[in-house]
Amino acid sequence: MNSIDPELWGRLDQAQPVGGQLMARAGVPDLTERVLCAFDSQRHRHLLIPLTSDDSEFRDAQSRGLMVSTRELMVRGQPAAPFLDMECHDAGGYAVFDLIGSELAQELAQPGRQATDVLRRVLARWRRFWGQIPRTMLSRDALLGLFGELWFFHVWLRPHLSPVEAIQRWRGPFGSRHDFEWPGKSVEVKATTSTRGRIHRIHGIEQLQGPEQGELLFFSIRLREEGGASNTLPGLIALCRDTLDADPEALSRFETALAQAGYSPAHDEEYAKIRLRLVEEGLYRVTAGFPRVTIQSFSTGVPAGVEMLEYEINLNTYDHLSIAAAAEQARAYLR
């Protein structure tokens, strides 16, 4: 992805602007001239976007250390004109500020995009991560787990429901026992790259314990990491956003869930290097014949002193408990 050259800020700083001057250059000239990087006399960094007659003014001060305003600015040799000005006061956020600028350039390079709408959408997406970027990336297992949950949401659940109803069912990032929950049903999602088949690691004695009312389902997705594969975590997140874009409430909850799950777009470049091919997927009933360990597995209760139980299950011979091997087959069941 084309991005802002970090050395650009150093070159702008050497110009030493004074007073109310801003020294500006195109941030990603290979993509668009519509996003300018600028430096002021107080050494604050700015992203400037010129407005057209179709654009409206916009102001935002909800994010600490980040402020957006609409200003009249004069480019040398040209009359004053309105600009959107995003100013960063927090040096700890510079890396993320560059990522925001790069994303703005990507969107504004597409024909017909209005600056105010683009900035509002990009800012809303990044607000949850501003000032609280995780220091570490998701582990490989956590990335696969999040990919599996988003695949189930986007491919299996979302097409049959309204955006708000679908995203409300994704409860795992908020501490619920199962990844997806709604009245009458819960779904636990597991992803694996095992070459031996549908081998999944279960964490804890309650993970495959059914809900108090209703039934528990198990979604298994088997993936293979391959350099030529088309699926990535950032790509899947972008597809989810596209389907929710028309519903601000659903999109906002989706972004919050991603943040709660430990994801940050600041690491997308690294996440995109892990390319995944879908090998197989399937939805199962968790019944008395399903391989699992629960509290009921112990006649006298969990042995004293046992605090954590992890184990693996193998679903290779449990096709008789399968509800569907493709999303279309489960449409009526998941409504």
Buried (B, 14 or more C-beta within 10 A) or exposed (E): EBBBBEEBBEEBEEEEBEEEEBBBBBBBBEBBEBBBBBBBEEEBBBBBBBBEEEBEEBEBEEBEBBBBBBBEBEBEEEEEEBBBBBBBEBEEBEEBBBBBBBBBBBBBBEEEBBBBEBBBBBBBBBBBBBBEBEEEBBEEEEBBBBBBBBBBBBBBBBEBBEBEBBBBBBBBBEEEBBBBBBEEBBBBBBBBBBEEBBBBEBEBBEBBBBBEEEEBBBBBBBBEEEEEBEBBBBBBBEBBBEBBEEBEEBBBBBBBBBBEBBBBBBBBEEBEEBBBBBBEBBBBBBEEEBBBBBEEEEEEEBEEEEEEBEBEBEBEEBEEBBBBBEBEBBEEBBE
